Amino acid sequence: MSRLRLTCLYGGVFMMAGTVLLAVVHLLAVQAVDRGNDPVFEVQAGTPVVLAPAAPAAPPAPAAPRQQPGDPLMSSALLGLAALGPLSVIAGYVTAGYALSSVRRITCTAQQALRQPG
């Protein structure tokens, strides 16, 4: 019973960490897609470095419509999240076994000590 509880605990930790990692990567990818090839900063010879977006020569084009949930980027993130569930359970099960192995060893040693006479 304790291995099941530890599996849930460790699996939940792995699932949360993986979800946060996937969310950060997804947000960075969406930001990169929205920004496109716009320069982050512009360096010109003989002038100081300007750490700001370059001034557009023409009026900015209207922004592309926001990505819909059916976009490939979102579906790949959901697929990764679906694969993360079983992997988290497996990682939690293995981690729980590793955590309980020392407890089992101590218990066996104590039982053997109690069985020996004198």
C-alpha positions in Angstrom: 0.0 0.0 0.0 2.8 2.4 0.8 4.4 1.8 -2.7 1.0 2.8 -4.3 0.9 6.0 -2.3 4.5 6.9 -3.0 3.9 6.1 -6.7 1.1 8.6 -6.8 3.1 11.2 -5.0 6.2 10.8 -7.1 4.2 10.4 -10.3 2.3 13.6 -9.5 5.6 15.4 -9.0 6.9 14.2 -12.3 3.6 15.1 -14.0 3.6 18.6 -12.7 7.3 19.2 -13.6 6.7 17.8 -17.1 3.6 19.9 -17.5 5.4 23.1 -16.5 8.2 22.3 -18.8 5.8 21.6 -21.7 3.9 24.8 -21.0 7.1 26.9 -21.0 8.3 25.4 -24.2 4.9 25.9 -25.8 4.7 29.5 -24.8 8.2 30.2 -26.1 7.3 28.5 -29.4 4.1 30.6 -29.7 6.0 33.7 -29.0 8.6 32.8 -31.6 5.9 32.1 -34.2 4.2 35.4 -33.4 7.4 37.4 -33.6 8.7 35.8 -36.8 12.0 37.1 -38.1 11.7 40.5 -36.5 15.2 41.5 -35.1 15.6 41.5 -31.4 18.2 44.3 -31.6 20.0 46.1 -34.4 23.7 46.8 -34.6 25.0 49.5 -37.0 28.6 50.3 -37.7 29.8 53.6 -36.0 26.7 53.9 -33.8 26.0 52.8 -30.3 24.3 49.4 -29.9 20.5 49.9 -29.7 18.8 47.2 -27.6 15.3 47.7 -29.0 13.4 46.4 -31.9 14.3 48.1 -35.2 12.0 50.9 -36.3 9.8 49.7 -39.1 10.1 51.5 -42.4 6.6 50.8 -43.4 3.5 50.7 -41.3 3.2 47.3 -39.6 1.1 44.7 -41.3 -2.0 43.5 -39.5 -1.2 40.7 -37.0 -1.9 37.2 -38.1 -4.9 35.7 -36.5 -4.2 34.0 -33.2 -3.6 30.3 -33.4 -6.6 28.1 -33.0 -6.6 25.0 -30.7 -6.6 22.8 -33.8 -3.1 24.1 -34.9 -0.3 21.6 -35.1 1.7 23.3 -32.3 -1.2 22.9 -29.8 -1.9 19.3 -30.9 1.7 18.3 -30.5 1.8 19.9 -27.0 -1.4 17.9 -26.1 0.1 14.7 -27.5 3.2 15.3 -25.4 1.1 15.8 -22.4 -0.8 12.6 -23.1 2.5 10.7 -23.3 3.7 12.4 -20.1 0.9 10.7 -18.0 2.0 7.1 -18.4 5.7 8.1 -18.3 5.1 9.9 -15.0 3.4 6.8 -13.5 6.3 4.6 -14.5 8.9 7.0 -13.2 6.9 7.3 -9.9 6.7 3.5 -9.6 10.5 3.1 -10.1 11.3 6.0 -7.7 9.0 4.6 -5.1 10.7 1.2 -5.4 14.0 2.9 -5.0 12.9 4.8 -2.0 11.4 1.7 -0.3 14.3 -0.6 -1.0 16.3 0.7 2.0 13.2 0.3 4.2 12.8 -3.3 3.1 16.5 -4.0 3.7 16.3 -2.6 7.3 13.1 -4.5 7.9 14.6 -7.8 6.8 17.7 -7.2 8.9 15.6 -6.4 12.0 13.4 -9.6 11.4 16.6 -11.7 11.1 18.0 -10.2 14.3 14.7 -11.0 16.2 14.7 -14.6 15.0 18.3 -15.4 16.2 18.5 -16.7 19.7 20.4 -15.0 22.4 
